[in-house]
Amino acid sequence: MTTDQTTAAPTAVVGKLSRLDRFLPLWIGLAMAAGLLLGRLIPGLDSALDSVKVGGVSLPIALGLLVMMYPVLAKVRYDRLDTVTADRRLLISSLLLNWVLGPALMFALAWIFLPDQPAYRTGLIIVGLARCIAMVIIWNDLACGDREAAAVLVALNSVFQVLAFGLLGWFYLSVLPGWLHLSGAKLDVSGWDIARNVLIFLGIPLLAGYLTRRLGEKTNGRVWYEQRFLPRIGPAALYGLLFTIVILFALQGDAITNRPLDVARIALPLLAYFAIMWAGSYALGRSIGLGYERTTTVAFTAAGNNFELAIAVAIGTFGVTSGQALAGVVGPLIEVPVLVALVYVSLALRRRFRS
């Protein structure tokens, strides 16, 4: 491949995106700024938005997440899931990245970058334990990853999240620091609360997407469903994403803007974490022979985190004004723009990966 062809590849891919997709970084930046301004300019807005909760998450955020996930899960071809579950390389590598490497890496980075800040350090470790089951579906879809693989891996992460979150929290916050003669903390989290979170934010849109495809194909056929129906509901996913970002940052605007230096310190290990997890996962996917689509899916599911769960656990255990809660809030502040940038990196690598 010539240099001109290599340079033109990402441009050609990005050029096929809709205007909404093509300028997504701009829309997300505006949504973050709008949320921060609303939170600062409207007194009591954060309390009003947080007054009603679903699964421990503010109702507006819950609605935004459900709207965001439904169109993508409606695109999944559920009759092809057996080809994903048969790929042991995909499943084993994802489990190792998400539940062995990810938490261990965040633990190490938290201690390296924040040795004198136990509250922020604990908050980051909680973020590392909360594996992504929501926004990763959006990033994977934008990067042209394997939708069926994403559905399976997100479901797998959800099961492990219910079973392992509390156990890993106890290990990384109490047991391992004791072994290493470091200061530790305790994490009081209910397994039922996590299960409820998973059932709401994954179960509802997954069931809705599955039923929509089954009924749509049965009534009008697959061609109509994929060429006529899906393009109509597709933009709702990004509208839901932007709405969620506005509400999230409106809720936490004061915490972010009042402590900019602390936010910067928390951001450094997060940046290192996302870069290492994504690049390492990409390298692993290619080394074990996965194609572009599944390598991309493994990379985004490994790099993304369930910030909704992390924030809810940090606030429920340590309080809304705690340093642990601030670290959870900074998570999406850094994750959203970084993973959007990695979507474009993935698209740029697509042609080279295949060749």
Residue pairs with C-beta under 8 A, 6 or more apart in sequence:
1 351
1 352
1 355
5 351
6 351
6 352
9 348
9 350
9 351
9 352
10 344
10 347
10 348
10 350
10 351
13 144
13 347
13 348
13 350
13 351
14 22
14 344
14 347
15 22
18 235
20 27
20 235
20 238
21 142
21 238
24 142
24 238
24 340
24 343
25 337
25 340
25 341
25 344
27 238
27 242
28 241
28 242
28 245
28 336
28 337
28 340
29 337
31 242
31 243
31 245
31 246
31 249
32 245
32 246
32 249
32 333
32 336
32 337
34 246
34 249
34 250
35 245
35 246
35 247
35 248
35 249
35 250
35 251
35 253
36 249
36 250
36 253
36 256
36 257
37 253
38 45
38 246
38 250
38 253
39 45
39 46
39 249
39 250
39 251
39 252
39 253
39 254
40 253
40 254
40 257
42 250
45 250
46 250
46 251
46 252
46 253
46 254
49 58
49 60
49 247
49 250
49 251
50 58
50 251
52 58
52 59
53 59
53 62
54 62
54 200
55 62
55 193
55 196
55 197
55 199
55 200
55 201
55 312
56 193
56 196
56 197
56 312
56 316
57 65
57 197
57 201
57 308
57 312
58 247
58 251
60 243
60 247
61 244
61 247
61 248
61 251
61 308
62 200
62 201
64 240
64 241
64 243
64 244
64 247
65 134
65 201
65 240
65 244
65 308
66 201
66 204
66 205
66 240
67 236
67 237
67 239
67 240
67 243
68 134
68 135
68 138
68 236
68 237
68 238
68 240
68 241
68 244
69 134
69 137
69 138
69 201
69 202
69 205
69 206
69 209
69 237
69 240
70 205
70 208
70 209
70 212
70 233
70 236
70 237
70 240
71 209
71 230
71 233
71 234
71 235
71 236
71 237
72 137
72 138
72 141
72 147
72 209
72 237
73 137
73 151
73 205
73 206
73 208
73 209
73 210
74 208
74 209
74 212
74 213
74 230
74 233
75 141
75 147
75 209
75 230
75 234
76 147
76 148
76 150
76 151
76 209
76 210
76 213
77 147
77 148
77 213
78 148
78 151
78 210
78 213
78 214
80 148
81 148
81 151
81 152
83 148
84 90
84 146
84 148
84 149
84 151
84 152
85 91
85 152
87 149
87 294
89 288
89 289
89 290
90 149
90 153
90 290
90 294
90 297
90 298
91 152
91 153
91 156
93 281
93 284
93 285
93 288
93 290
93 298
94 153
94 156
94 157
94 298
94 301
94 302
95 156
95 160
97 277
97 280
97 281
97 284
97 298
97 301
97 302
98 131
98 157
98 160
98 301
98 302
99 131
99 160
99 164
99 168
101 277
101 280
101 302
102 128
102 131
102 277
102 302
103 125
103 128
103 129
103 168
103 172
105 128
105 273
105 276
105 277
106 124
106 125
106 127
106 128
106 129
106 269
106 273
107 125
107 128
107 172
107 176
109 124
109 269
109 272
109 273
110 120
110 121
110 122
110 124
110 125
110 128
110 269
111 121
111 182
112 269
113 265
113 268
113 269
113 272
114 120
114 121
114 124
114 265
114 266
114 269
115 121
117 265
117 323
118 183
118 185
118 323
119 318
119 322
119 323
119 324
119 326
119 327
120 262
120 265
120 266
120 323
120 324
120 326
120 327
121 327
122 173
122 185
122 318
122 323
122 324
122 327
123 266
123 310
123 314
123 318
123 322
123 323
123 324
123 325
123 326
123 327
123 328
124 266
124 269
124 270
124 327
125 169
125 172
125 173
126 169
126 187
126 310
126 313
126 314
126 324
126 327
126 328
127 270
127 305
127 307
127 310
127 327
127 328
127 331
128 172
128 273
128 305
129 165
129 168
129 169
129 172
129 310
130 161
130 165
130 305
130 306
130 307
130 309
130 310
130 313
131 157
131 160
131 161
131 301
131 304
131 305
131 306
132 154
132 157
132 301
132 304
132 305
132 306
133 154
133 157
133 158
133 161
133 198
133 201
133 202
133 306
134 201
134 202
134 306
134 308
135 241
135 304
135 335
135 336
135 339
136 150
136 154
136 300
136 301
136 304
137 150
137 151
137 154
138 237
138 238
138 241
139 300
139 304
139 339
139 340
139 342
139 343
140 146
140 147
140 150
140 296
140 297
140 300
140 301
141 147
141 150
141 237
142 343
143 296
143 300
143 342
143 343
143 346
143 347
144 292
144 293
144 296
144 346
144 347
144 350
145 293
145 294
145 296
145 297
145 300
145 346
146 293
146 294
146 296
146 297
149 293
149 294
149 297
149 298
150 297
150 300
150 301
151 206
153 297
153 298
153 301
154 202
154 301
155 202
155 206
157 301
158 198
158 202
161 194
161 198
161 306
161 309
162 191
162 194
162 195
162 198
165 189
165 191
165 194
165 309
166 187
166 189
166 190
166 191
166 194
169 187
169 189
170 186
170 187
173 184
173 185
173 186
173 187
174 184
174 185
174 186
174 187
175 184
176 184
177 183
177 184
177 185
178 184
187 313
187 317
188 317
189 313
189 316
189 317
193 312
193 316
194 309
197 308
197 309
197 312
201 308
213 225
216 224
216 225
216 229
217 225
220 228
220 229
245 332
245 336
248 332
249 256
249 333
252 329
255 321
255 325
255 326
255 329
256 263
256 326
256 329
256 330
256 333
259 326
262 323
262 326
263 326
263 330
263 333
266 326
266 327
266 330
267 330
267 333
267 334
270 330
270 331
270 334
270 335
271 334
271 338
274 303
274 334
274 335
274 338
274 339
274 342
275 338
277 299
277 302
277 303
278 299
278 300
278 302
278 303
278 339
278 342
280 302
281 295
281 298
281 299
281 302
281 303
282 295
282 296
282 298
282 299
282 349
284 298
285 294
285 295
285 296
285 298
285 299
286 295
286 353
290 298
291 354
292 349
292 350
292 353
292 354
295 353
296 346
299 342
299 346
300 339
300 342
303 339
303 342
304 335
304 339
305 331
305 335
307 328
307 331
307 332
307 335
310 328
310 331
311 325
311 328
311 329
311 331
313 328
314 322
314 324
314 325
314 327
314 328
315 322
315 325
315 328
317 324
318 324
318 325
319 325
